Amino acid sequence: MGIELPEYARVVRNLPNGDHPYRKLLPRIDQSPVRRRIETPKTPFVELVDGAIVRIKKRERGYCYVDVAVPAVTVTEHYYQRGNDLDLYLDLAHELTHLRQHLEGENIWDHDTPYVDRSTEIEGYAVAVEEGRRLGMTEADVMNHLSNPWMSEEEVARLRKNVEEFLVGHPL
């Protein structure tokens, strides 16, 4: 994935562990087309981003998630420092979607529904897939981005199908 990222997608990578305004990591996020997919009439994008916190946390494993107790997007120090530039940008957009969902009252940690079938995960991944494709990701790149150590190949394929159905059913 040798994709040259536009300025708005370049994550600032020199911040220390701790809490930071979302804009410290992605200062030009307002210029990103993801805003159209993340924003809702209930939650304007600028208000969401202005209130969003990113917590960089020392942890051995993992990537990004929303800590609903704070609430904040949490990114592991290892992933923040060493993760692929495009994946980190897409994951931060995905997690911003979850933050918006949480603030609107959705249960983003619904353990009664399989991960790949949760409407919140499908929407979050749809944001990432749509933007990744727009930036030049191939289908193989998309499948790689959707893959996680805790998911089987069958689950990744089901997630991919769910994401595509979401995008078809929710055109911009």
N, C-alpha and C positions, 0 to 999 in steps of 0.2 A: 504494500500500500504506500507507494511513493507519491502521495497526493500533496501538492503544495496548498497549504491552507490560506484562505483569505485572512486579512488582519483581524476581523471580528471573531475568528475561530481560534486564535492563538492564545493559549492559556499562559498566564504569567506564572512562571515556575520557581520563583525565588522567595516565596513567602515562608515564614517559619510555621511550625506547628501552632495550632490555636484557632480561634475564630476570626473570620475575615468577612467583610461584605462581599457578596457574590461578584460585584463589579470589580473587586481587586483582582480576581482570577480571570475574568473575561470583561475587560473594560469597554469593549465595543459590541457587546452582546445585542444592544438595541438595533444594530445594523444587520443582524442575522435573520435570514428567512424563517428560522425556527420560531420566532416570536408569533407568527401567524398561526402556527399549529398549537402552541402552548397557551396563548392568551384565550380567555373566555370573556363573555360580556360581564360575568360576575367578578372576574379578576383580570384587570388590565395588566399587560405585560410589564410596563414601567413600574407600577406599584409592586408587583410580585418581586421583580429584581431588586428594587430599592429596599425592600424589607428582608430579602433573603440573606442568610448567613451560610458560609461554608466553613466547616470545621475540618482542619487538617489534623489527623490523629495518628500517633505512632501505633501501628498494628502490623503484625507480621504478614497477615493474609487479608485478602479481600480487595475490593475496588471502591465502589461508592454506594451509599445508601442514604435514606432519609431517617434521621433520628427524630421521631415524632414528639419526644419529650421536650426537645429544645424549642421549636423545631428548627432543624438545620440539615443541609446537605453535608454528609460526612464523607471525606475521601481519605483513604489510608495514605500515610506519608510515602510508603514505598511506591504506590501507584501514582501519586502526585509527582514524585520525582523521576520515576522511570517508565511510566506507561507511555504507550504510543500516543503521539500528539492528537491524531484524529480520534482515536478511541476515547481519550480523556475528554475532549471537547464534546463528543456525542454523549458520553455518559453524564457529563454535567448538565447537558440539555435534558436528557432523560430524567435525571433526578430533580431538575427544576420543575418538570411536569408533575412528578410525584409530590413535590412540595405544594404546588398549586392544588392538586387533588386533595391532599390532606387538609389544607386551609379551607377548602370548599366542603369539608365534611366526609370525604370518601375514606373508606378503610383500606389503606394501602398495604396493610399487613394481614389480609384476609387469608388465614391458614386453612380455611374450610374449602377453598378453591385451589386447585393445582396452580403452581406458579405460572406456567405457560398459558393458562386459561383465564387468569385474572384480568379483568377489564383494565385495571390500572397499569399492569405490566404491559399489556398489549398496546395501550396508548403511549406509554413511555418509550417502548421500543419502536413504535411507528414514527415518533418524532425523530429518533436516531436514524432509522432506516431511510426515511424520506430525505433527510438532510445529507446522510452519507451518500446516497445515490446521486443527489444533486451535485455533490462535490466530486463525484467520479468513482465511487466504490463499485466494484464488480459484484456479481452475485456471490462469488466465492468470498469476497471481502465481507459482504453482508452476513453470510452464514458464519464466518469466523467471528464477527462482532457479536452475533447473537449467542454464540456458544459460551458456556460457562462450565467450570469443573463439576458443578453439581447437577448438570443436566445431561441426559442421554441424547444420542443422535435423534432418536424418535421424538423426544420432547423439543429439541431444537427445530426439527422439521414442522412440528405442530405449531410452535411459536411463530415460525416464519409464515405459515399458512394463516394463522390468526392475524398477524400484522398486515398481511396483504389484504385480507378481507376488511380489516378496519380502514385501511387507506382507500380502498375502493368505495366503501360505504360512507366515508367522511372526506369527500374531496374538498379542496380549498377553493 
